[in-house]
């Protein structure tokens, strides 16, 4: 289930990342490929052929090649991506955290933040998932980000949890809408929650008219 939305992004992200890597190798046309390049190519081929366990094993080694930051960055990302596809979400998140910490200025930030959102939602860490998703600034991501939020927040039934998320992300329309839905389904009804729901509906309506 976790791969549902990340597959949408990978239709072009996988191609972009691969071409970026391949582009760096073009400059080496007359130079013999290093062992690291060959190992990365093998790891990437395993990933593309959906041999994710093998890909994780190979990328784990390449991620530690800090002497080659470019290769290490992509290895971290693809390891985490492969882990997510195998539902090894904790392992994937651990590797992605290392990527974020070691390479905070990596050009593929939005791709990393999206994957962070997927992994944390699957781990039911909704706050952290929303935090990373709301850092994404690229407009082309927004449809996928919205779909991801709707898919996982629909699973949250506890009003207290949704209230906590709304308190942290008061400008997130999707969080507000699911809080309203949870309150409307609450039995027995709660007067204070009912007033909160009315207030949120009013705010959401005003935003739609802008």
N, C-alpha and C positions, 0 to 999 in steps of 0.2 A: 504493500500500500504506500510505503514511503517514497517509492520511486515514481509515483504517479505524476507529480508536478516537476520533479527534477528532470524527467525525460524531456519535457517540453523545452526546457532551457538547453539541454544537451544537444538538441537538434542542430543548434548553431554554435553553442559554446565549445563543444568538442571539436568542431571543425576549426573554429577560431584559434583555440589553444594549440591544436596540432599544426596549423599553418604558421603560427608564431614560432613554434619550435622549429619547424622545417625551414622557415625563413632564416633562422640563425645558422642553419647548417649550409645554406646555399653559399655563404661566404667562404666555406671551406671546400669548395668544389675540387680544388687541386691538392687538397691536404687529406691525408689519411685520417679516417674517423678515429677518435679516441675510444678507448674501451668504455668510458662512461657514456658516450653517445650511442654506442652499439647496445649497451645494457638498457638505456632509456628507450630505444627503439623497440627492443624486445618486450619491455614492460608495457609500452603503449600498445603494442600489437596484442598482447594478452588482454589488455583492457578492452580494446575495440572488438575482440572476439568473445567478450563476456566471460573470460577465464579470470574472474575477479580475485580468487584466492591467490593465484599465481601473480597477478598484477600487484596485489598488496605486498607480497613477499619481496618482489623486485623493487617496487617503489620505496619500500621501507629502507632499503640499503641506500638508494640514490638520494633519499631525503637527507641523509647524514653527510652528503658530499658538500659541506659548507664552503669548500674552495671554489665551487661552481654554483653561485647563488641562483642563476637562472634555472639550471637543472634541478637544484634542490627545491625551489619554489614550486615548480610544476609537479615534482615527485610528491611533495606534501599534498597538493591539491588532488591529484589523481588517486593517491592512496585513500584519502578521505572519501572521495567519490565512490571508489570501488567498495569501501567498507559499507557505505550507505546502501548500496545495491544488494549487499549480502545481509542487510539488517544488523550489521555490527556497528551500531550507531555510536556506542561509547568509544570504541576504538577510533572511529572516524572523527569524532569530535575532539578527542585528545590530540590527534595529528593536526587537525585544523587549527586548534588553539596554538600549537607550536608555530604554524605558518603565520598566524596573525601576530604572534609575539616577536618572532624572529625577523619577519619581513613586513612591517606595518605599512610601508610605502609601495607595496607591490601594485603594479598597474591593474591587476585583475581583482581589485577589491570587491566590486559588486558581485562577481561570481562567487567569491569566498563568502560574502555575507549571506547570499542566497542559500548556499549549501549549509552554512551555520544555522540558518532558520529552519531548514528541513530537518537537520540532525537534532536540534534542540526540541522542536515540536514532537518528533518521534520519541524523544526521551521524556516528554511531558514537562519540559522546562519552558513553559509558554512565555514567561517574562523574557528570558534570554533570547528565545527565538524571535519575539517581536522586536526586541532591542536591535538585533542585527538586521532584520528585514527593514526596519524603519531608517536604517543608515543608508540604504540603497538610494542613490540619487538619479540613476539613469532611467529615463522615461520609458524605454523599451522593456524594462523589467516589470513595470507596475502592474500589468495585467496578470502576469504569473505570480507576483507577490500577493495580489489580492486573492487569487484563486487558492494559493497556499494557505493564507490566513483563514479563509472561509472553510476549507476542508478540515483543518485541525481544530479550529475554535468551535466548530459544530459538535465536536466530541466532548466539549467541556460543559457539564451540566450544573456544576456547583456555582451558585450565585456568588458566594463569598470569593471564589477564585476569579470570576469575571469582574467583580467589583474591584478586587485588587489590581487586576490588569488595567481596568479603566482609570483607576487612580494614578497609575504609572504612565498611562498613555491616553490622556483625556482628549486628544485630538484625533485619535484613531477611530474612524467611522465604523469600521468592521467590528472592532471590540465593542463599541457602544451598541451596535445593532444586535449583537448576540446577547449582551446583557439585558436588553429590552425583551428579547425573545424568552430568555430564561425566567425573567420576572413574570411575564405574562403566563407562563406555564406553571408557575408556582402554586402549590396547593398545601395548606390554605393560603389565601392571598395575604400579603403584608402591606399595610397602609403606607408605611414609609417607603417601601420598595416601589409601590404603585406610583407614588409621587415622583420618585426618582425616574421611573420609566417614562412618565408623562413629560418630564423636563428634557429627557434625552431625545424623545420623539420630536419635541419642538425644535431642539437644536439641530437634529438631523434634517428636518424639513427646511429650516432656514438655510442650511448649507447647500441643499439641492437647488434652491432658488437663486443662488448667487451665480 
